[in-house]
Every structure is written in C-alpha cells, then in structure tokens.
Amino acid sequence: MSNDPQAGPVQTVTAPSPPGKLKKEAKPASLWGDAFYDLRRRPMFILSVVLIAILLVMSFWPSLFTSVNPFDAKTCELATARQGPSAGHIFGRDSLGCDVYARAIFGARNSIVIGVSTTIITAVVGGLLGLVAGARGGAIDTISSRITEVFFAIPWILGALLITATFRSANLGIWIVVIALAVLAWPMTFRIMRAAVITARNQDFVVAARALGASQSRVMFRHLLPNAIAPVIVVSTINLGVFISAEAALSFLGVGVQSPDISWGLMIADARNRFLEAPLPLVFPAVFLSITVLAFIMLGDAVRDALDPKLR
C-alpha cells in the first residue's frame, strides 16, 4: 500500500468467481428443470418419494420384508386364529390363523398394480382425446365433450359395481377392476388436457409454427402437448392414490379383488365382522392403505406446487 498522501483512495478489486461456481448456483431456466430444482428442496416431496419407493419394493419383492408366504395354506393355523402380536407374528393372526403382517406385505402388489395401471390408461386415453379435441375444435370437440358429460353423470362406485359385477364371470382377475376404474375416470383427464390445449393453442409460438407450415400432428405433439401436459401429470399423480382407495372400496364390497388373491381392501372386508373381538387384522391393512394413499397425494401436491409458478 502506498503512503503517498497525494494518492487517491485505494480501490479493492474483487476477483471474479470461477465460471463453474456461477453455473452451479444458477437455477435452471426451463419449466421442468426449474420444477425439479424446486422439488428437491421440498421435504414433503422427499418424504413421499421415500414412502413410494418402499411401497414399490414391497410390491415387487415382498420376500425382502417377510419370509412367510401367505399363499401357502400350511402357514395358516386355525387353532391360533385372531391371536395377538407375538415374536414370530408382529401383527398377529387373522380369523383363519394366517399371518396378518405377511398378508399386508403381499397385499401391496395388487393395490399398487391396480392404481398404477389405471393411472396410465386414464392419462393416455384421456390425454390423447383431450389433445385432439382441444387442438382441432369444431364438431370433434363438441361430440367428445358431450360424451364425457355422459360419463360424468355416472356415480363412480355405482358404475364400478355394475361393471365388475357384470364381467366377473370373464375371469379377468384384478384387470376387471382396472377396466372399471379406467372407463369411469378418463373423462377427468380429458377435460384437464382439453382446457390446457385450448389455452395454449392461441399462444404466439403455436401461431408461428402454423405460419411456418407445420402440420397439425407436429403442432399437437411438438408444441401443444409439452406445454399442456403439466396439469395432467399433477392430477394423475393425485388420482393414483384415489384409485388405490377405490380398489379397496370395491374389494370391501365384494366385487374387487377376490380370494385367493390378497389386497388391503379384501383384508379389511374379511376382518370387519370380528373387529370388536380382534381389531388388529383390520387396523394394520387400513394403516398400510392410508399411508399409501397419503404418500401419492403428498407427491401430487408437491408436483403441483412446483409446476405452478403462482404457488411458489
């Protein structure tokens, strides 16, 4: 430092930050990149993903959680029916002497498969129909909208009861439940996709694409679909939990999953008559069901908040 009193004030020059550090701290600019950046900082998202990951592993590899095979009749001992928790059976036994914990673990598969399959079918069918109706408009939009209104007039449980009871003799297993729920649920996805496409089709980037000679299919799948699919993803994520609870309701009413298959709704139905005498065979599958539905609803809420800039 100079001691000359005539010298001007000393200016401190700050060295520029390394380019890599600036790049690391900058938030992504795209909608999906920004949403993922936001989701990683949401405890609700992290908790729901951890719970869902555990449930998926439980569904496809149940032997990692229990060594008891509930489909083996030898593991059920009628003499120990409705026995309370013990060292070898932490959830106790049901009215047939079967291990409640093992049945709850193996019951996750049907519930998850039904929920995921129904969500995929409704998202694909309702999304594609909504995309076409919203992009083309005119008679196609009018006819498809009137058809969806007919489906909206059908109560969910009543319609699902009718479909599953009618086609029970077809021996479709759990897929009859998937079909029943998908037939009644696709109009919701259709309406959401249609509304999002109608909002996006008059945007400048769509008008510019059409002015440059882009085909109708290119406009729909390259411009409209990526900008209209976000609300469909949010609703589908939330609906997954709703479909799982709907399957449990149908199984409880006797038209869903049938024995010897296992599902949480079927376990609740089997234990309801002995609830006051032995509540645990009903409580534990109900807890599994509640946690699963809550995890998917939490995931949907977190995704919705991340994709909607107004909620940040």
KOLVODREN-140125 format. One record per residue (C-alpha): residue number from 1; residue in one letter; x, y, z. Coordinates in pm, 1 decimal, decimal comma, m for minus. Layout:
N
{vexvex NUM "a" {X Y Z}}
...
REM end
This chain:
312
{vexvex 1 "m" {0,0 0,0 0,0}}
{vexvex 2 "s" {134,3 345,5 m91,6}}
{vexvex 3 "n" {195,8 604,6 187,5}}
{vexvex 4 "d" {177,2 898,9 m53,5}}
{vexvex 5 "p" {m92,8 1140,8 75,9}}
{vexvex 6 "q" {m140,8 1266,7 m280,8}}
{vexvex 7 "a" {m251,9 924,6 m393,5}}
{vexvex 8 "g" {m623,7 866,1 m439,9}}
{vexvex 9 "p" {m832,5 615,3 m246,2}}
{vexvex 10 "v" {m731,2 258,0 m282,5}}
{vexvex 11 "q" {m979,5 53,5 m484,9}}
{vexvex 12 "t" {m1024,1 m308,3 m399,1}}
{vexvex 13 "v" {m1071,2 m532,8 m696,9}}
{vexvex 14 "t" {m1266,6 m847,6 m632,2}}
{vexvex 15 "a" {m1159,4 m1146,3 m832,6}}
{vexvex 16 "p" {m1437,2 m1289,0 m1048,1}}
{vexvex 17 "s" {m1590,1 m1611,5 m930,4}}
{vexvex 18 "p" {m1495,1 m1921,8 m1120,1}}
{vexvex 19 "p" {m1732,6 m1991,1 m1408,3}}
{vexvex 20 "g" {m1812,2 m2336,5 m1272,6}}
{vexvex 21 "k" {m1933,8 m2194,7 m941,3}}
{vexvex 22 "l" {m2167,8 m1946,3 m1108,3}}
{vexvex 23 "k" {m2306,4 m2216,3 m1327,9}}
{vexvex 24 "k" {m2361,6 m2441,8 m1029,2}}
{vexvex 25 "e" {m2553,1 m2177,6 m831,8}}
{vexvex 26 "a" {m2771,8 m2063,4 m1122,0}}
{vexvex 27 "k" {m3122,9 m2207,8 m1127,4}}
{vexvex 28 "p" {m3240,3 m2389,4 m1441,5}}
{vexvex 29 "a" {m3435,7 m2179,3 m1686,0}}
{vexvex 30 "s" {m3678,9 m2441,0 m1825,4}}
{vexvex 31 "l" {m4013,1 m2522,6 m1665,5}}
{vexvex 32 "w" {m3922,8 m2885,0 m1590,3}}
{vexvex 33 "g" {m3570,1 m2804,0 m1476,9}}
{vexvex 34 "d" {m3697,4 m2528,3 m1250,0}}
{vexvex 35 "a" {m3968,4 m2760,4 m1113,5}}
{vexvex 36 "f" {m3714,3 m3031,9 m1032,9}}
{vexvex 37 "y" {m3488,2 m2773,8 m870,6}}
{vexvex 38 "d" {m3780,6 m2669,6 m650,5}}
{vexvex 39 "l" {m3892,3 m3026,1 m571,5}}
{vexvex 40 "r" {m3551,9 m3126,5 m436,8}}
{vexvex 41 "r" {m3594,6 m2866,0 m163,8}}
{vexvex 42 "r" {m3942,1 m2972,3 m53,4}}
{vexvex 43 "p" {m3945,7 m3208,3 248,4}}
{vexvex 44 "m" {m4295,7 m3325,7 154,5}}
{vexvex 45 "f" {m4171,3 m3439,5 m187,4}}
{vexvex 46 "i" {m3870,6 m3621,0 m42,7}}
{vexvex 47 "l" {m4082,7 m3796,1 221,1}}
{vexvex 48 "s" {m4344,4 m3905,2 m33,5}}
{vexvex 49 "v" {m4079,4 m4036,7 m274,0}}
{vexvex 50 "v" {m3915,2 m4239,6 3,4}}
{vexvex 51 "l" {m4250,3 m4389,5 107,1}}
{vexvex 52 "i" {m4345,6 m4470,0 m253,1}}
{vexvex 53 "a" {m4005,7 m4628,5 m318,0}}
{vexvex 54 "i" {m4050,8 m4853,6 m13,3}}
{vexvex 55 "l" {m4402,2 m4946,9 m129,1}}
{vexvex 56 "l" {m4279,4 m5032,4 m480,2}}
{vexvex 57 "v" {m4002,3 m5254,4 m344,5}}
{vexvex 58 "m" {m4257,8 m5415,4 m112,1}}
{vexvex 59 "s" {m4490,5 m5478,8 m406,8}}
{vexvex 60 "f" {m4243,1 m5649,8 m636,1}}
{vexvex 61 "w" {m4005,5 m5808,3 m384,7}}
{vexvex 62 "p" {m4220,8 m5893,7 m80,3}}
{vexvex 63 "s" {m3978,9 m6168,8 23,1}}
{vexvex 64 "l" {m3737,6 m5893,0 132,6}}
{vexvex 65 "f" {m3983,6 m5796,6 406,7}}
{vexvex 66 "t" {m4118,4 m6134,0 517,5}}
{vexvex 67 "s" {m4021,3 m6498,8 487,9}}
{vexvex 68 "v" {m4383,2 m6617,7 526,5}}
{vexvex 69 "n" {m4574,4 m6697,7 208,2}}
{vexvex 70 "p" {m4944,0 m6625,2 279,3}}
{vexvex 71 "f" {m5047,2 m6817,5 m33,6}}
{vexvex 72 "d" {m4919,1 m7135,8 128,9}}
{vexvex 73 "a" {m5202,5 m7291,8 329,6}}
{vexvex 74 "k" {m4950,6 m7453,1 562,7}}
{vexvex 75 "t" {m4862,6 m7112,6 708,0}}
{vexvex 76 "c" {m5218,4 m7066,9 839,2}}
{vexvex 77 "e" {m5306,4 m7236,1 1167,2}}
{vexvex 78 "l" {m5674,5 m7225,2 1253,3}}
{vexvex 79 "a" {m5601,6 m7307,7 1617,9}}
{vexvex 80 "t" {m5422,5 m6970,3 1651,2}}
{vexvex 81 "a" {m5696,9 m6763,2 1484,2}}
{vexvex 82 "r" {m5720,1 m6399,2 1599,2}}
{vexvex 83 "q" {m5409,7 m6439,2 1810,4}}
{vexvex 84 "g" {m5243,7 m6113,5 1916,0}}
{vexvex 85 "p" {m4894,4 m5995,1 1817,3}}
{vexvex 86 "s" {m4605,7 m6225,0 1907,2}}
{vexvex 87 "a" {m4236,4 m6258,1 1832,0}}
{vexvex 88 "g" {m4295,3 m6453,9 1509,3}}
{vexvex 89 "h" {m4610,8 m6266,7 1404,4}}
{vexvex 90 "i" {m4573,8 m5898,1 1488,2}}
{vexvex 91 "f" {m4922,4 m5808,4 1357,8}}
{vexvex 92 "g" {m5088,3 m6118,5 1497,8}}
{vexvex 93 "r" {m5310,7 m6361,3 1305,0}}
{vexvex 94 "d" {m5644,9 m6318,3 1129,3}}
{vexvex 95 "s" {m5965,4 m6522,5 1162,6}}
{vexvex 96 "l" {m5813,0 m6808,5 958,8}}
{vexvex 97 "g" {m5489,3 m6815,9 1155,5}}
{vexvex 98 "c" {m5286,0 m6651,0 876,6}}
{vexvex 99 "d" {m5008,1 m6404,1 946,8}}
{vexvex 100 "v" {m5151,1 m6050,2 913,7}}
{vexvex 101 "y" {m4811,1 m5889,6 851,4}}
{vexvex 102 "a" {m4728,7 m6123,9 561,3}}
{vexvex 103 "r" {m5071,6 m6072,2 406,2}}
{vexvex 104 "a" {m5036,5 m5693,0 436,6}}
{vexvex 105 "i" {m4697,3 m5706,6 264,3}}
{vexvex 106 "f" {m4819,5 m5928,7 m20,5}}
{vexvex 107 "g" {m5141,3 m5726,2 m49,8}}
{vexvex 108 "a" {m4945,5 m5419,7 m157,7}}
{vexvex 109 "r" {m4879,8 m5565,1 m503,3}}
{vexvex 110 "n" {m5240,3 m5580,3 m623,7}}
{vexvex 111 "s" {m5322,3 m5239,0 m480,9}}
{vexvex 112 "i" {m5018,6 m5072,2 m640,5}}
{vexvex 113 "v" {m5059,6 m5251,7 m974,6}}
{vexvex 114 "i" {m5426,5 m5154,5 m998,1}}
{vexvex 115 "g" {m5353,7 m4792,4 m907,8}}
{vexvex 116 "v" {m5059,4 m4752,9 m1146,7}}
{vexvex 117 "s" {m5229,7 m4935,1 m1437,0}}
{vexvex 118 "t" {m5548,4 m4731,9 m1404,6}}
{vexvex 119 "t" {m5348,9 m4408,2 m1387,4}}
{vexvex 120 "i" {m5152,3 m4491,9 m1703,1}}
{vexvex 121 "i" {m5462,8 m4588,7 m1900,0}}
{vexvex 122 "t" {m5660,2 m4280,9 m1798,1}}
{vexvex 123 "a" {m5365,5 m4048,8 m1864,8}}
{vexvex 124 "v" {m5300,5 m4193,2 m2212,4}}
{vexvex 125 "v" {m5662,2 m4226,7 m2327,2}}
{vexvex 126 "g" {m5796,4 m3909,1 m2169,3}}
{vexvex 127 "g" {m5484,0 m3712,4 m2255,9}}
{vexvex 128 "l" {m5481,0 m3807,8 m2625,0}}
{vexvex 129 "l" {m5854,7 m3749,1 m2668,2}}
{vexvex 130 "g" {m5829,6 m3414,5 m2489,9}}
{vexvex 131 "l" {m5531,0 m3316,7 m2704,0}}
{vexvex 132 "v" {m5715,4 m3391,8 m3027,9}}
{vexvex 133 "a" {m6039,8 m3226,3 m2914,4}}
{vexvex 134 "g" {m5868,2 m2913,7 m2787,8}}
{vexvex 135 "a" {m5640,7 m2875,2 m3088,9}}
{vexvex 136 "r" {m5899,0 m2936,7 m3361,1}}
{vexvex 137 "g" {m6212,1 m2794,3 m3201,7}}
{vexvex 138 "g" {m6532,6 m2787,8 m3403,1}}
{vexvex 139 "a" {m6750,4 m3097,9 m3426,4}}
{vexvex 140 "i" {m6483,0 m3327,2 m3279,1}}
{vexvex 141 "d" {m6460,7 m3111,8 m2968,1}}
{vexvex 142 "t" {m6838,5 m3084,2 m2933,9}}
{vexvex 143 "i" {m6909,7 m3456,2 m2972,4}}
{vexvex 144 "s" {m6629,4 m3568,3 m2740,1}}
{vexvex 145 "s" {m6733,6 m3312,9 m2477,3}}
{vexvex 146 "r" {m7093,2 m3440,1 m2480,0}}
{vexvex 147 "i" {m6969,5 m3799,5 m2442,6}}
{vexvex 148 "t" {m6761,6 m3708,2 m2139,5}}
{vexvex 149 "e" {m7061,8 m3540,1 m1981,0}}
{vexvex 150 "v" {m7248,1 m3871,2 m2002,2}}
{vexvex 151 "f" {m6966,8 m4044,7 m1812,1}}
{vexvex 152 "f" {m6956,1 m3766,2 m1554,8}}
{vexvex 153 "a" {m7323,5 m3833,2 m1480,6}}
{vexvex 154 "i" {m7242,1 m4191,6 m1368,9}}
{vexvex 155 "p" {m7153,9 m4222,7 m996,6}}
{vexvex 156 "w" {m6810,8 m4378,4 m955,2}}
{vexvex 157 "i" {m6889,4 m4650,3 m705,3}}
{vexvex 158 "l" {m7221,9 m4743,2 m865,7}}
{vexvex 159 "g" {m7069,0 m4760,7 m1213,6}}
{vexvex 160 "a" {m6770,6 m4964,3 m1094,6}}
{vexvex 161 "l" {m7000,9 m5202,3 m907,3}}
{vexvex 162 "l" {m7206,5 m5253,5 m1222,1}}
{vexvex 163 "i" {m6905,6 m5317,2 m1447,5}}
{vexvex 164 "t" {m6721,3 m5551,1 m1211,3}}
{vexvex 165 "a" {m7036,2 m5747,3 m1123,9}}
{vexvex 166 "t" {m7133,6 m5783,8 m1491,0}}
{vexvex 167 "f" {m6795,3 m5908,1 m1612,4}}
{vexvex 168 "r" {m6694,2 m6110,9 m1306,9}}
{vexvex 169 "s" {m6750,8 m6434,9 m1499,5}}
{vexvex 170 "a" {m6487,3 m6333,1 m1757,8}}
{vexvex 171 "n" {m6210,7 m6436,5 m1513,2}}
{vexvex 172 "l" {m6003,6 m6125,0 m1576,0}}
{vexvex 173 "g" {m5872,0 m6116,1 m1219,8}}
{vexvex 174 "i" {m5760,5 m5775,3 m1098,8}}
{vexvex 175 "w" {m5782,4 m5632,5 m1451,1}}
{vexvex 176 "i" {m6158,8 m5608,5 m1434,3}}
{vexvex 177 "v" {m6108,2 m5355,1 m1152,9}}
{vexvex 178 "v" {m5859,2 m5162,9 m1369,1}}
{vexvex 179 "i" {m6102,8 m5156,4 m1660,0}}
{vexvex 180 "a" {m6393,9 m5046,6 m1442,4}}
{vexvex 181 "l" {m6199,2 m4760,0 m1286,6}}
{vexvex 182 "a" {m6039,8 m4650,0 m1616,4}}
{vexvex 183 "v" {m6373,7 m4642,9 m1800,2}}
{vexvex 184 "l" {m6514,7 m4405,8 m1540,8}}
{vexvex 185 "a" {m6204,4 m4192,0 m1475,9}}
{vexvex 186 "w" {m6070,6 m4095,9 m1820,9}}
{vexvex 187 "p" {m6316,8 m3802,2 m1870,9}}
{vexvex 188 "m" {m6147,6 m3608,1 m1589,5}}
{vexvex 189 "t" {m5810,1 m3628,5 m1763,6}}
{vexvex 190 "f" {m5979,3 m3544,3 m2094,4}}
{vexvex 191 "r" {m6123,8 m3220,5 m1959,2}}
{vexvex 192 "i" {m5797,6 m3110,0 m1798,8}}
{vexvex 193 "m" {m5594,9 m3176,2 m2114,1}}
{vexvex 194 "r" {m5855,5 m3013,5 m2337,9}}
{vexvex 195 "a" {m5862,6 m2697,1 m2125,3}}
{vexvex 196 "a" {m5481,5 m2674,6 m2121,9}}
{vexvex 197 "v" {m5460,6 m2724,2 m2500,4}}
{vexvex 198 "i" {m5727,3 m2460,1 m2568,3}}
{vexvex 199 "t" {m5526,6 m2215,4 m2356,1}}
{vexvex 200 "a" {m5201,3 m2297,0 m2538,1}}
{vexvex 201 "r" {m5326,0 m2317,0 m2897,5}}
{vexvex 202 "n" {m5360,2 m1938,8 m2933,0}}
{vexvex 203 "q" {m5012,9 m1863,9 m2798,3}}
{vexvex 204 "d" {m4761,3 m1693,6 m3025,7}}
{vexvex 205 "f" {m4532,9 m1995,1 m3060,3}}
{vexvex 206 "v" {m4821,0 m2210,3 m3188,2}}
{vexvex 207 "v" {m4936,5 m1941,8 m3431,7}}
{vexvex 208 "a" {m4578,0 m1905,6 m3555,8}}
{vexvex 209 "a" {m4542,7 m2281,4 m3605,6}}
{vexvex 210 "r" {m4860,5 m2291,0 m3812,5}}
{vexvex 211 "a" {m4747,9 m1989,4 m4014,8}}
{vexvex 212 "l" {m4423,3 m2170,1 m4096,8}}
{vexvex 213 "g" {m4624,2 m2459,8 m4239,5}}
{vexvex 214 "a" {m4606,8 m2711,4 m3953,3}}
{vexvex 215 "s" {m4854,1 m2997,4 m3988,7}}
{vexvex 216 "q" {m5141,0 m3045,0 m3744,8}}
{vexvex 217 "s" {m4979,6 m3351,4 m3588,0}}
{vexvex 218 "r" {m4649,0 m3168,3 m3544,0}}
{vexvex 219 "v" {m4823,1 m2873,7 m3378,7}}
{vexvex 220 "m" {m5009,3 m3108,5 m3142,1}}
{vexvex 221 "f" {m4718,1 m3329,8 m3036,0}}
{vexvex 222 "r" {m4423,3 m3088,5 m3058,9}}
{vexvex 223 "h" {m4580,1 m2765,2 m2937,5}}
{vexvex 224 "l" {m4915,0 m2818,2 m2765,2}}
{vexvex 225 "l" {m4852,3 m3143,9 m2578,0}}
{vexvex 226 "p" {m4530,1 m3038,8 m2396,4}}
{vexvex 227 "n" {m4696,5 m2715,1 m2284,0}}
{vexvex 228 "a" {m5026,5 m2872,9 m2175,2}}
{vexvex 229 "i" {m4917,3 m3195,6 m2006,5}}
{vexvex 230 "a" {m4812,3 m3047,5 m1670,5}}
{vexvex 231 "p" {m5163,9 m3032,6 m1516,0}}
{vexvex 232 "v" {m5232,9 m3386,5 m1641,0}}
{vexvex 233 "i" {m4922,7 m3515,4 m1462,0}}
{vexvex 234 "v" {m5029,4 m3342,9 m1139,8}}
{vexvex 235 "v" {m5384,5 m3478,2 m1149,4}}
{vexvex 236 "s" {m5267,9 m3827,9 m1247,9}}
{vexvex 237 "t" {m5029,3 m3839,5 m953,1}}
{vexvex 238 "i" {m5305,7 m3744,3 m710,9}}
{vexvex 239 "n" {m5553,3 m3980,6 m878,7}}
{vexvex 240 "l" {m5317,6 m4273,5 m828,0}}
{vexvex 241 "g" {m5388,3 m4261,5 m457,4}}
{vexvex 242 "v" {m5759,4 m4220,4 m529,4}}
{vexvex 243 "f" {m5759,7 m4532,3 m749,2}}
{vexvex 244 "i" {m5589,3 m4735,9 m477,9}}
{vexvex 245 "s" {m5855,2 m4633,9 m228,1}}
{vexvex 246 "a" {m6128,5 m4706,2 m487,7}}
{vexvex 247 "e" {m5990,7 m5057,2 m535,7}}
{vexvex 248 "a" {m6001,6 m5109,4 m160,2}}
{vexvex 249 "a" {m6363,2 m4992,8 m155,5}}
{vexvex 250 "l" {m6461,9 m5232,7 m435,3}}
{vexvex 251 "s" {m6279,9 m5521,8 m268,9}}
{vexvex 252 "f" {m6450,2 m5436,1 59,6}}
{vexvex 253 "l" {m6788,4 m5453,4 m117,3}}
{vexvex 254 "g" {m6701,0 m5794,6 m262,5}}
{vexvex 255 "v" {m6663,9 m5703,9 m633,0}}
{vexvex 256 "g" {m6295,1 m5613,4 m645,3}}
{vexvex 257 "v" {m6001,0 m5844,5 m579,1}}
{vexvex 258 "q" {m6124,8 m6194,1 m499,4}}
{vexvex 259 "s" {m5972,1 m6468,8 m285,3}}
{vexvex 260 "p" {m5724,4 m6634,7 m300,1}}
{vexvex 261 "d" {m5568,6 m6307,0 m416,2}}
{vexvex 262 "i" {m5480,0 m6056,6 m145,9}}
{vexvex 263 "s" {m5544,1 m5685,0 m123,4}}
{vexvex 264 "w" {m5579,1 m5442,9 163,9}}
{vexvex 265 "g" {m5946,9 m5386,5 90,2}}
{vexvex 266 "l" {m6012,2 m5760,3 92,5}}
{vexvex 267 "m" {m5829,3 m5796,6 424,6}}
{vexvex 268 "i" {m6041,3 m5518,4 575,3}}
{vexvex 269 "a" {m6357,6 m5686,3 448,0}}
{vexvex 270 "d" {m6254,7 m6021,7 596,7}}
{vexvex 271 "a" {m6177,4 m5867,6 936,7}}
{vexvex 272 "r" {m6476,3 m5634,8 975,6}}
{vexvex 273 "n" {m6708,8 m5894,5 1131,1}}
{vexvex 274 "r" {m6461,2 m5967,8 1411,8}}
{vexvex 275 "f" {m6338,1 m5612,5 1461,7}}
{vexvex 276 "l" {m6450,8 m5573,8 1823,7}}
{vexvex 277 "e" {m6309,1 m5913,8 1913,3}}
{vexvex 278 "a" {m5982,1 m5881,5 1716,9}}
{vexvex 279 "p" {m5922,5 m5528,8 1577,7}}
{vexvex 280 "l" {m5560,6 m5570,4 1461,4}}
{vexvex 281 "p" {m5633,8 m5771,3 1140,0}}
{vexvex 282 "l" {m5838,4 m5470,3 1024,8}}
{vexvex 283 "v" {m5625,6 m5190,1 1166,7}}
{vexvex 284 "f" {m5294,3 m5284,9 1007,0}}
{vexvex 285 "p" {m5410,3 m5314,4 641,1}}
{vexvex 286 "a" {m5608,4 m4991,8 693,4}}
{vexvex 287 "v" {m5289,5 m4819,8 810,8}}
{vexvex 288 "f" {m5096,5 m4951,7 507,9}}
{vexvex 289 "l" {m5373,6 m4826,4 279,5}}
{vexvex 290 "s" {m5385,8 m4483,1 443,6}}
{vexvex 291 "i" {m5007,7 m4435,8 424,7}}
{vexvex 292 "t" {m5003,5 m4534,2 56,6}}
{vexvex 293 "v" {m5285,7 m4300,3 m41,7}}
{vexvex 294 "l" {m5134,2 m4018,7 164,1}}
{vexvex 295 "a" {m4791,3 m4067,2 0,7}}
{vexvex 296 "f" {m4929,6 m4030,3 m351,8}}
{vexvex 297 "i" {m5146,7 m3732,4 m258,3}}
{vexvex 298 "m" {m4844,6 m3564,0 m97,6}}
{vexvex 299 "l" {m4643,2 m3631,2 m413,6}}
{vexvex 300 "g" {m4917,0 m3482,4 m630,4}}
{vexvex 301 "d" {m4942,7 m3172,8 m411,4}}
{vexvex 302 "a" {m4565,9 m3120,3 m423,6}}
{vexvex 303 "v" {m4555,3 m3160,3 m803,1}}
{vexvex 304 "r" {m4848,8 m2920,2 m840,8}}
{vexvex 305 "d" {m4678,4 m2655,6 m628,1}}
{vexvex 306 "a" {m4354,2 m2694,0 m823,8}}
{vexvex 307 "l" {m4515,3 m2674,4 m1169,7}}
{vexvex 308 "d" {m4741,0 m2380,0 m1089,6}}
{vexvex 309 "p" {m4535,7 m2058,6 m1054,7}}
{vexvex 310 "k" {m4828,5 m1886,4 m878,9}}
{vexvex 311 "l" {m4795,7 m2124,6 m581,3}}
{vexvex 312 "r" {m4424,7 m2068,8 m519,4}}
REM end
